[in-house]
Amino acid sequence: MSKAAVFTMKLEPDLRAEFMAAAEASHRPASQVVRELMREFVQRQQAQSDHSAVLHRKVEAARASAQNGQGRSNEAVEADFAARRAGLPDSA
């Protein structure tokens, strides 16, 4: 992997000092740690985006099936579970 870009950022002196000390304690250059943090952030964002896309597809499929008359009304579901609860033994 070529290192062609330079990334400059501003941060608080205390944060920089703590970060540099932590990187040194882990025997890794600070730039390596920053690259790892950036990769992890990008991966988390991609996973979140993927999850959101899957969720969106599921919601759209559910809406389409409801518009096509598939599915059950809330009242029907409530009645079904009320009947199921009525058939359970008392927990007291």
Stockholm file with secondary structure:
# STOCKHOLM 1.0

chainA/1-92         MSKAAVFTMKLEPDLRAEFMAAAEASHRPASQVVRELMREFVQRQQAQSDHSAVLHRKVEAARASAQNGQGRSNEAVEADFAARRAGLPDSA
#=GR chainA/1-92 SS CCCCCCCCCCCCHHHHHHHHHHHHHTTSCHHHHHHHHHHHHHHHHHHHHHHHHHHHHHHHHHHHHHHTTCSCCHHHHHHHHHHHHHTSCCCC
#=GC SS_cons        CCCCCCCCCCCCHHHHHHHHHHHHHTTSCHHHHHHHHHHHHHHHHHHHHHHHHHHHHHHHHHHHHHHTTCSCCHHHHHHHHHHHHHTSCCCC
//
